[in-house]
Amino acid sequence: MQSLINSTSGGSMPAKALMPMRFGRPDHQLADALTKVSPQAQAKAKASSQDFEAVFLNSMFSQMTSGIKGEGPFGDTPGTGVWRSMLTEQYSKSFAKAGGVGISNEVYRTLILQQAGRAS
């Protein structure tokens, strides 16, 4: 996902806004909505969408590791479950922050479009 970002390519060149893309095509609807939503609201929507994806990924990773018993560096101790849950939580946050599986992009787009609808 790309948000509208001002970039300058030279000292006296005017700033040019980048077009957000969706499925490899320009997303004019999101570009229009971003002009109606404050930068603070955009940042909050971005953080919320990443948090949502992290929760989803944590659930997915927890299911993936639930059948592992006493293998690997964790061994088979009473604290294994707690340690593994903390590890999967950190994995999910890191994965979501690095781009995740694309859920946060669609959640972000939906949040921005809803906020722009309220603003008009």
C-alpha positions in Angstrom: 0.0 0.0 0.0 1.2 3.5 -0.8 -0.2 6.6 0.8 0.0 10.0 -0.8 3.5 11.1 -0.2 5.0 14.4 -1.3 8.4 13.9 -2.9 10.7 16.4 -4.5 13.2 15.4 -7.2 15.2 18.6 -7.2 15.7 21.9 -5.6 13.1 24.0 -7.4 10.9 21.3 -8.7 7.3 21.3 -7.3 6.2 18.5 -5.1 4.4 15.7 -6.8 1.9 13.4 -5.0 2.2 9.6 -5.6 -0.9 7.7 -6.6 -1.9 4.9 -4.2 -2.0 1.5 -6.0 -4.4 -1.4 -5.6 -3.9 -4.7 -7.4 -1.4 -3.0 -9.6 -3.7 -0.2 -10.7 -4.1 3.4 -9.5 -6.6 3.7 -6.7 -8.3 7.0 -7.5 -11.0 6.4 -4.8 -8.4 6.1 -2.0 -6.4 9.0 -3.4 -9.5 11.2 -3.2 -10.3 9.9 0.3 -6.8 10.7 1.5 -7.2 14.3 0.6 -10.2 14.5 3.0 -8.6 12.8 6.0 -6.0 14.5 8.2 -2.5 13.1 8.4 -3.0 12.3 12.1 -6.1 10.2 11.3 -4.2 8.5 8.4 -1.4 7.6 10.9 -3.9 6.3 13.4 -5.7 4.2 10.7 -2.3 2.8 9.6 -1.4 1.8 13.2 -4.8 0.3 13.8 -4.7 -1.7 10.6 -1.3 -3.1 11.4 -2.5 -4.0 14.9 -5.5 -5.8 13.4 -3.2 -7.8 11.1 -0.9 -8.7 14.0 -3.8 -10.1 16.0 -4.9 -12.2 13.0 -1.3 -13.4 12.4 -0.9 -14.2 16.2 -4.0 -16.4 16.0 -2.7 -18.1 12.9 0.8 -18.6 14.4 -0.7 -19.9 17.6 -2.7 -22.5 15.8 0.4 -23.5 13.8 2.5 -24.1 16.9 -0.2 -25.6 19.2 0.7 -29.2 18.2 4.4 -28.8 18.9 5.3 -30.6 22.1 8.7 -30.8 23.6 10.6 -30.1 20.4 13.2 -27.6 19.5 14.9 -25.1 21.8 11.8 -24.8 24.1 12.0 -28.4 25.4 9.0 -29.7 27.4 8.8 -27.6 30.5 5.8 -26.0 32.3 6.8 -22.6 30.9 7.0 -23.7 27.3 3.4 -22.6 26.5 3.9 -19.1 28.0 7.2 -18.7 26.2 5.8 -19.9 22.9 2.8 -17.6 23.1 5.1 -14.6 23.7 7.3 -15.6 20.8 4.4 -16.0 18.4 3.1 -12.6 19.5 6.4 -11.0 18.7 6.6 -12.9 15.4 3.1 -11.6 14.4 3.9 -8.0 15.3 7.2 -8.1 13.3 5.5 -9.8 10.4 2.6 -7.3 10.3 5.1 -4.3 10.5 7.1 -5.7 7.6 4.0 -5.8 5.4 2.3 -9.0 6.6 0.0 -10.8 4.2 -1.9 -7.8 2.9 -4.8 -7.7 5.4 -3.7 -4.3 6.8 -3.7 -2.7 3.4 -7.4 -3.5 2.9 -8.3 -2.6 6.5 -6.4 0.7 6.1 -8.2 1.5 2.8 -11.6 0.7 4.4 -10.9 2.9 7.4 -9.8 5.8 5.2 -12.8 5.5 2.9 -15.2 5.4 5.9 -13.5 8.5 7.5 -13.6 10.4 4.2 -17.3 9.5 3.9 -18.0 11.0 7.3 -16.0 14.2 6.4 -18.0 14.9 3.3 
